[in-house]
Amino acid sequence: MTRLADRRAALLSLQAEKLRRLLARCEANPFYRPRLEQAGLRSDNLRSVCDLRRFDPVEKQDILDDQGSLPPFGARLGIGVDEIREVHLTSGTTGLGQEAMALDAEDVEASGATWLPTFTAAGLTPGDLFATFYPATLFAYGRSVLTGGRVAGVPVVSMAGLDRSVSLELLRRIQPKALGARPALFGLLAEELATEGTTPAAAFPALRSIITSGLSGSQAMALQETWGVVPHEVYGMSQAAGIIAGTGSEGAVPGGVPGVMRCIERQFIVEAVHPETLDPVEEGEAELLLTCLDRVASPILRFRTHDRVDVVPPGSYGDDTPLLGLRVGSIGRWDDMVKLRGNNVWPGQLDEALLGDPGVLDYRAEVVVDARGVEQLLVVVRPDDATGSGVDAHAAILSRRVKARTNVRPSISFDPSLAVPDLKPKRLVDRRRG
């Protein structure tokens, strides 16, 4: 066997060992026990992680129904209430509702450990400051990064809720080695610095990297050019209590092309499947199913994420890394796609067309039916006034870029007061659904 094959086999063996322990706990869990019995899956008959395919995936609605029947955590709760140390809520952006996720002490430590590969990839060492604009509230991202910083010895400075000018002054004082924020906020910070006659590189000479999520390839390139440091992308969710994948030391756009986020497969089984048949997908477009190997209080076993990704098989990074990869810029949701005039329009296509433009800080798009009964794609852009381009000319450029990627010509308008998005902005909305 090759070195890559040996390392992959060792990883799958570790996953199988952890999965047996997870199944042993779930066999005594009122939520999972009947599902495991139906699948004929037990801890003592598991031969490999492939046997997990016999178990029908768990939907978000299943968890919400369980918690509605036995609030607040449902019959799925795997510990006594006296062992709970943290509670996370899901974002609720799917519109179905918000799940309440309990964590015990070991779960909290595991959530922090999900950040360690990204801290290493971003060049952070003990004592380096990481400033983040993600709030440390009930959501997993902000809570997990605080724990990750403690575990790694990386002090995390939370900037959430501060006025932008106050934030910039504080950042100048502490000079962080890495900065975390939404992609749009990086643009707003750069815009603020430009009004002061300076640049991110001049204001923050100690900065080594930036960490964000939901990037498009062209957006990552624009951030790299504007900030003069390597951008990194992470992908996570509340069900994981942290992040599931992150880019390596080469960052989000090595050599100017979209890179790869590497899944943290020591802690998760990440299955790439066809969204309709649920058959395994080795490479290309797929949906992810998630199993959390180190989560005890709110077990996650073969959860359907409904997230759309482009899967990169192990060994495709140019090295012998045995981890499954997710292409930067490919993360989306299968249920976010809209069909317009016979064309499939994905939010990621609009992100690539619009957010990669240096004159665009953010946007919102709506599909509507006008008074004539004609379907229209309406796009409102928050412009970066520093570009100095004319409104009509800029609208024409953006319209052509969207048309080239979606085969749909949009109506473009500009709104400098467009609200800053939340943690998981839904930029494409289909108003035809009522």
C-alpha positions as CSV (number, residue, x, y, z in Angstrom):
1,M,0.0,0.0,0.0
2,T,1.0,3.6,-0.5
3,R,1.7,6.0,2.3
4,L,-1.7,7.7,1.5
5,A,-3.6,4.4,1.5
6,D,-2.0,3.4,4.8
7,R,-2.9,6.7,6.5
8,R,-6.5,6.5,5.1
9,A,-6.9,3.0,6.3
10,A,-5.7,4.0,9.8
11,L,-8.1,6.9,9.8
12,L,-11.1,4.7,8.8
13,S,-10.0,2.2,11.6
14,L,-10.1,5.0,14.2
15,Q,-13.5,6.1,12.9
16,A,-14.9,2.6,13.2
17,E,-13.6,2.3,16.8
18,K,-15.2,5.6,17.8
19,L,-18.4,4.7,15.9
20,R,-18.8,1.5,17.9
21,R,-18.6,3.5,21.1
22,L,-21.2,6.0,19.7
23,L,-23.5,3.2,18.7
24,A,-23.2,1.6,22.2
25,R,-24.5,4.9,23.7
26,C,-27.2,5.3,21.1
27,E,-28.5,1.8,21.7
28,A,-29.7,3.0,25.1
29,N,-31.0,6.3,23.7
30,P,-34.9,6.4,23.3
31,F,-34.5,8.5,20.1
32,Y,-32.0,6.4,18.3
33,R,-32.7,2.9,19.7
34,P,-35.8,2.1,17.4
35,R,-34.0,3.5,14.4
36,L,-30.9,1.3,15.0
37,E,-33.1,-1.7,15.6
38,Q,-34.9,-1.1,12.3
39,A,-31.5,-0.9,10.5
40,G,-30.2,-4.0,12.3
41,L,-27.1,-2.0,13.3
42,R,-25.4,-2.6,16.6
43,S,-22.1,-1.8,18.2
44,D,-21.2,-5.5,18.2
45,N,-21.9,-6.1,14.5
46,L,-20.3,-3.1,13.0
47,R,-17.5,-4.2,10.6
48,S,-16.6,-0.8,9.1
49,V,-17.9,2.7,8.8
50,C,-19.6,1.6,5.5
51,D,-22.1,-0.3,7.6
52,L,-23.5,3.0,8.7
53,R,-25.2,3.3,5.3
54,R,-27.8,0.8,6.6
55,F,-29.1,3.5,9.0
56,D,-31.7,5.9,7.5
57,P,-30.5,9.5,7.8
58,V,-31.9,11.8,10.5
59,E,-33.6,14.9,9.3
60,K,-33.7,18.3,11.1
61,Q,-37.5,18.0,11.5
62,D,-37.0,14.6,13.3
63,I,-34.9,16.4,16.0
64,L,-37.4,19.3,16.2
65,D,-40.3,17.0,16.6
66,D,-38.5,15.1,19.4
67,Q,-37.7,18.3,21.2
68,G,-41.3,19.5,20.8
69,S,-42.5,16.3,22.4
70,L,-40.0,16.4,25.3
71,P,-38.7,20.0,25.6
72,P,-36.1,21.4,25.7
73,F,-33.6,18.7,24.5
74,G,-35.9,15.8,23.5
75,A,-35.5,12.1,24.2
76,R,-32.2,12.3,22.3
77,L,-30.4,13.9,25.3
78,G,-27.7,11.4,26.2
79,I,-26.7,12.6,29.7
80,G,-28.3,13.8,32.9
81,V,-29.3,17.5,33.0
82,D,-26.8,18.0,35.8
83,E,-24.0,17.2,33.4
84,I,-24.9,19.9,30.9
85,R,-22.2,22.6,30.6
86,E,-23.2,24.6,27.5
87,V,-26.3,25.0,25.3
88,H,-26.1,26.0,21.7
89,L,-29.0,26.9,19.4
90,T,-29.0,26.4,15.6
91,S,-29.4,29.5,13.5
92,G,-32.9,28.8,12.2
93,T,-32.0,30.0,8.7
94,T,-33.8,27.0,7.2
95,G,-37.1,28.3,8.4
96,L,-38.0,25.0,10.2
97,G,-37.0,26.1,13.7
98,Q,-34.1,26.2,16.0
99,E,-32.7,23.0,17.7
100,A,-31.4,23.2,21.2
101,M,-28.1,21.4,21.5
102,A,-26.7,20.4,24.9
103,L,-23.0,19.8,25.6
104,D,-21.3,18.2,28.5
105,A,-17.7,19.0,29.6
106,E,-16.1,16.6,27.1
107,D,-18.4,17.9,24.3
108,V,-17.2,21.5,25.0
109,E,-13.5,20.4,24.8
110,A,-14.2,18.6,21.5
111,S,-15.9,21.6,20.1
112,G,-12.8,23.7,20.8
113,A,-10.6,21.0,19.3
114,T,-12.3,21.5,15.9
115,W,-10.4,24.8,15.7
116,L,-6.9,23.5,16.2
117,P,-6.2,22.5,12.5
118,T,-7.3,26.0,11.4
119,F,-5.2,27.8,14.0
120,T,-2.2,25.8,12.9
121,A,-2.9,26.4,9.2
122,A,-3.3,30.2,9.9
123,G,0.1,30.2,11.5
124,L,-1.1,30.9,15.0
125,T,1.1,29.8,17.9
126,P,0.5,30.1,21.7
127,G,0.3,33.8,22.7
128,D,-0.7,35.0,19.2
129,L,-3.9,37.1,19.4
130,F,-6.9,36.2,17.3
131,A,-9.6,38.9,17.0
132,T,-13.0,37.8,15.9
133,F,-16.2,39.7,15.0
134,Y,-18.3,36.5,15.4
135,P,-20.4,36.9,18.6
136,A,-19.9,34.5,21.5
137,T,-23.6,34.0,22.1
138,L,-25.8,30.8,21.9
139,F,-24.4,29.9,18.5
140,A,-21.7,27.3,18.2
141,Y,-19.2,29.3,16.1
142,G,-18.5,32.0,18.7
143,R,-18.6,29.7,21.7
144,S,-16.4,27.0,20.1
145,V,-13.7,29.5,19.0
146,L,-13.3,30.7,22.6
147,T,-12.8,27.2,23.8
148,G,-10.4,26.5,20.8
149,G,-8.4,29.5,21.7
150,R,-8.1,28.3,25.3
151,V,-7.1,24.8,24.3
152,A,-4.5,26.1,21.8
153,G,-3.2,28.9,24.0
154,V,-4.3,31.5,21.5
155,P,-6.1,34.4,23.2
156,V,-9.4,35.2,21.4
157,V,-10.5,38.8,21.5
158,S,-14.2,39.2,20.8
159,M,-15.0,42.3,18.8
160,A,-18.7,41.6,18.2
161,G,-21.0,44.5,18.9
162,L,-18.4,47.2,18.9
163,D,-18.7,50.3,16.7
164,R,-16.6,50.1,13.6
165,S,-14.3,53.0,14.4
166,V,-13.9,51.7,18.0
167,S,-13.1,48.2,16.6
168,L,-10.4,49.6,14.3
169,E,-8.8,51.6,17.1
170,L,-8.7,48.5,19.3
171,L,-7.3,46.4,16.5
172,R,-4.5,48.9,16.0
173,R,-3.7,48.7,19.7
174,I,-3.6,44.9,20.0
175,Q,-2.2,44.1,16.5
176,P,-3.7,40.6,16.1
177,K,-1.9,37.9,14.2
178,A,-5.3,36.7,12.7
179,L,-8.7,38.3,12.2
180,G,-12.0,36.5,11.9
181,A,-15.2,38.1,10.4
182,R,-17.9,37.6,7.7
183,P,-16.6,38.3,4.2
184,A,-18.8,41.5,3.9
185,L,-17.4,42.9,7.1
186,F,-13.8,42.7,5.9
187,G,-15.0,44.9,3.0
188,L,-16.6,47.4,5.3
189,L,-13.4,47.5,7.5
190,A,-11.3,48.1,4.4
191,E,-13.7,50.8,3.3
192,E,-13.4,52.6,6.7
193,L,-9.6,52.5,6.5
194,A,-9.7,53.9,3.0
195,T,-11.6,56.9,4.2
196,E,-8.8,57.4,6.7
197,G,-6.3,57.3,3.8
198,T,-4.7,54.0,4.8
199,T,-4.9,50.3,4.0
200,P,-5.3,47.1,6.1
201,A,-1.6,46.2,5.5
202,A,-0.5,49.6,6.8
203,A,-2.8,49.5,9.7
204,F,-2.1,46.0,10.8
205,P,1.4,45.0,10.0
206,A,1.4,42.0,12.4
207,L,-1.6,40.4,10.6
208,R,-0.7,37.0,9.1
209,S,-4.1,35.7,8.0
210,I,-7.8,36.2,8.0
211,I,-10.4,33.5,8.7
212,T,-13.9,33.6,7.3
213,S,-16.7,31.4,5.9
214,G,-19.0,31.4,2.9
215,L,-16.4,32.6,0.4
216,S,-16.5,32.5,-3.3
217,G,-13.3,32.0,-5.2
218,S,-13.2,35.5,-6.6
219,Q,-14.2,37.0,-3.3
220,A,-11.2,35.2,-1.6
221,M,-8.9,36.6,-4.2
222,A,-10.2,40.1,-3.6
223,L,-9.7,39.7,0.1
224,Q,-6.2,38.5,-0.4
225,E,-5.4,41.4,-2.6
226,T,-7.0,44.0,-0.3
227,W,-5.7,42.7,3.0
228,G,-2.3,41.4,1.8
229,V,-2.5,38.2,3.8
230,V,-3.7,34.6,3.2
231,P,-7.5,34.1,3.6
232,H,-8.7,30.9,5.2
233,E,-12.2,29.4,4.9
234,V,-13.9,27.2,7.5
235,Y,-17.2,25.3,7.3
236,G,-19.2,24.3,10.3
237,M,-22.6,24.0,11.8
238,S,-24.3,23.8,15.2
239,Q,-24.9,20.1,15.0
240,A,-21.1,19.7,15.0
241,A,-20.7,22.2,17.9
242,G,-17.9,23.7,15.9
243,I,-16.3,23.6,12.5
244,I,-16.1,20.5,10.3
245,A,-13.5,21.5,7.7
246,G,-10.9,24.3,7.1
247,T,-8.3,25.2,4.5
248,G,-4.7,24.2,5.0
249,S,-1.6,26.4,5.2
250,E,-2.0,27.3,1.5
251,G,-5.2,29.1,2.3
252,A,-8.4,29.5,0.3
253,V,-6.9,30.4,-3.1
254,P,-3.5,28.8,-3.6
255,G,-2.0,29.9,-6.9
256,G,-5.1,32.0,-7.6
257,V,-7.6,29.1,-7.8
258,P,-10.1,27.9,-5.2
259,G,-8.4,25.6,-2.7
260,V,-9.7,22.8,-0.5
261,M,-11.1,22.7,3.0
262,R,-10.0,19.5,4.7
263,C,-12.6,17.6,6.8
264,I,-11.7,16.9,10.5
265,E,-12.3,13.2,10.1
266,R,-10.9,12.2,13.5
267,Q,-14.0,13.8,15.0
268,F,-16.6,13.4,12.3
269,I,-17.7,10.9,9.7
270,V,-18.5,13.1,6.7
271,E,-20.4,11.2,4.0
272,A,-20.8,12.7,0.5
273,V,-23.9,11.4,-1.1
274,H,-26.2,12.0,-4.1
275,P,-29.0,14.3,-2.8
276,E,-31.8,12.2,-4.2
277,T,-30.5,8.6,-4.1
278,L,-28.2,9.0,-1.1
279,D,-25.7,6.8,-3.0
280,P,-22.0,7.6,-2.1
281,V,-20.3,10.2,-4.2
282,E,-16.5,10.1,-4.5
283,E,-15.9,13.3,-6.3
284,G,-17.9,16.3,-7.4
285,E,-21.3,17.7,-6.5
286,A,-22.8,16.1,-3.4
287,E,-24.8,16.5,-0.2
288,L,-23.2,15.9,3.2
289,L,-24.4,13.5,6.0
290,L,-22.8,14.2,9.3
291,T,-22.0,11.9,12.2
292,C,-20.3,13.4,15.3
293,L,-17.9,10.8,16.8
294,D,-17.1,12.8,20.0
295,R,-20.5,14.3,20.9
296,V,-22.2,12.7,23.9
297,A,-24.9,15.0,25.2
298,S,-26.8,15.6,21.9
299,P,-25.7,12.7,19.7
300,I,-25.6,13.3,16.0
301,L,-25.8,10.1,13.9
302,R,-26.1,10.4,10.1
303,F,-27.7,13.8,10.1
304,R,-28.8,15.2,6.7
305,T,-27.3,18.6,6.3
306,H,-28.9,19.4,2.9
307,D,-25.7,21.3,2.2
308,R,-24.4,21.2,-1.3
309,V,-20.6,20.9,-1.7
310,D,-18.0,19.9,-4.3
311,V,-16.2,16.9,-2.9
312,V,-12.4,16.4,-3.4
313,P,-11.2,12.9,-2.8
314,P,-8.2,12.3,-0.4
315,G,-4.9,12.6,-2.2
316,S,-6.0,15.3,-4.5
317,Y,-4.2,18.1,-2.7
318,G,-0.8,17.3,-4.1
319,D,0.3,15.6,-0.9
320,D,-0.5,12.5,1.1
321,T,-3.1,14.0,3.4
322,P,-5.7,11.3,3.9
323,L,-8.7,13.6,4.5
324,L,-11.8,14.2,2.5
325,G,-11.9,17.7,0.9
326,L,-14.5,20.3,0.2
327,R,-13.8,22.8,-2.6
328,V,-13.6,26.4,-1.4
329,G,-16.6,28.4,-2.7
330,S,-18.8,25.4,-3.2
331,I,-20.8,25.4,0.0
332,G,-24.5,26.0,-0.4
333,R,-27.9,24.4,0.3
334,W,-29.7,22.2,-2.1
335,D,-33.0,23.9,-1.1
336,D,-31.6,27.4,-1.9
337,M,-31.5,26.7,-5.6
338,V,-34.3,28.4,-7.6
339,K,-35.4,27.6,-11.1
340,L,-35.9,30.8,-13.2
341,R,-37.0,30.8,-16.8
342,G,-35.8,27.2,-17.1
343,N,-32.5,27.9,-15.5
344,N,-31.1,26.6,-12.2
345,V,-29.9,29.6,-10.3
346,W,-27.6,28.9,-7.3
347,P,-26.7,31.5,-4.6
348,G,-23.1,30.5,-5.2
349,Q,-23.3,31.6,-8.8
350,L,-24.5,35.1,-7.7
351,D,-21.8,35.2,-5.0
352,E,-19.1,34.5,-7.6
353,A,-20.5,37.1,-10.0
354,L,-21.1,39.8,-7.5
355,L,-19.0,39.4,-4.3
356,G,-15.8,39.0,-6.3
357,D,-16.3,42.5,-7.7
358,P,-14.2,45.1,-5.8
359,G,-17.1,47.6,-6.0
360,V,-19.5,45.3,-4.2
361,L,-19.6,44.9,-0.5
362,D,-22.8,42.8,-0.3
363,Y,-26.1,42.1,-2.1
364,R,-29.6,40.7,-1.8
365,A,-31.5,39.0,-4.6
366,E,-35.2,38.2,-5.1
367,V,-37.1,36.3,-7.7
368,V,-40.4,37.9,-8.3
369,V,-43.3,37.9,-10.8
370,D,-43.9,41.4,-12.2
371,A,-47.3,42.9,-13.2
372,R,-47.0,41.3,-16.6
373,G,-46.6,37.9,-15.1
374,V,-42.9,37.7,-16.1
375,E,-40.4,36.2,-13.7
376,Q,-37.6,38.7,-12.8
377,L,-34.4,38.5,-10.8
378,L,-34.0,41.7,-8.8
379,V,-30.6,42.3,-7.2
380,V,-29.8,45.1,-4.7
381,V,-26.1,45.8,-4.2
382,R,-24.4,47.6,-1.4
383,P,-21.6,49.4,-3.4
384,D,-18.1,50.3,-2.3
385,D,-18.0,54.0,-3.1
386,A,-14.2,53.9,-3.1
387,T,-14.2,52.3,-6.6
388,G,-15.5,55.5,-8.1
389,S,-17.2,53.7,-11.0
390,G,-20.4,55.2,-12.5
391,V,-23.7,53.7,-11.4
392,D,-25.0,52.8,-14.8
393,A,-21.7,51.4,-16.1
394,H,-21.3,49.4,-12.9
395,A,-24.8,48.0,-13.1
396,A,-24.2,46.9,-16.7
397,I,-21.0,45.1,-15.8
398,L,-22.6,43.3,-12.9
399,S,-25.6,42.4,-15.0
400,R,-23.3,40.8,-17.6
401,R,-21.4,38.8,-15.0
402,V,-24.7,37.4,-13.5
403,K,-26.0,36.6,-17.0
404,A,-22.8,34.8,-17.9
405,R,-23.1,32.5,-14.9
406,T,-26.8,31.9,-14.6
407,N,-28.2,32.6,-18.2
408,V,-30.5,35.1,-16.5
409,R,-30.2,38.8,-16.9
410,P,-31.0,40.6,-13.6
411,S,-32.2,44.0,-12.7
412,I,-29.4,45.7,-10.7
413,S,-30.0,48.6,-8.2
414,F,-27.7,50.1,-5.5
415,D,-28.4,50.8,-1.9
416,P,-25.5,52.1,0.3
417,S,-27.6,51.5,3.4
418,L,-28.2,47.7,2.7
419,A,-28.0,46.0,6.1
420,V,-24.9,44.1,7.2
421,P,-25.8,40.4,7.0
422,D,-26.0,38.0,10.0
423,L,-24.0,34.9,10.5
424,K,-25.6,32.9,7.7
425,P,-27.1,35.4,5.3
426,K,-29.8,34.2,2.9
427,R,-29.0,36.4,-0.1
428,L,-31.3,34.7,-2.7
429,V,-35.0,34.6,-1.8
430,D,-37.8,33.2,-4.0
431,R,-40.8,35.5,-3.5
432,R,-42.9,33.5,-5.9
433,R,-43.5,31.0,-3.0
434,G,-45.5,33.6,-1.0
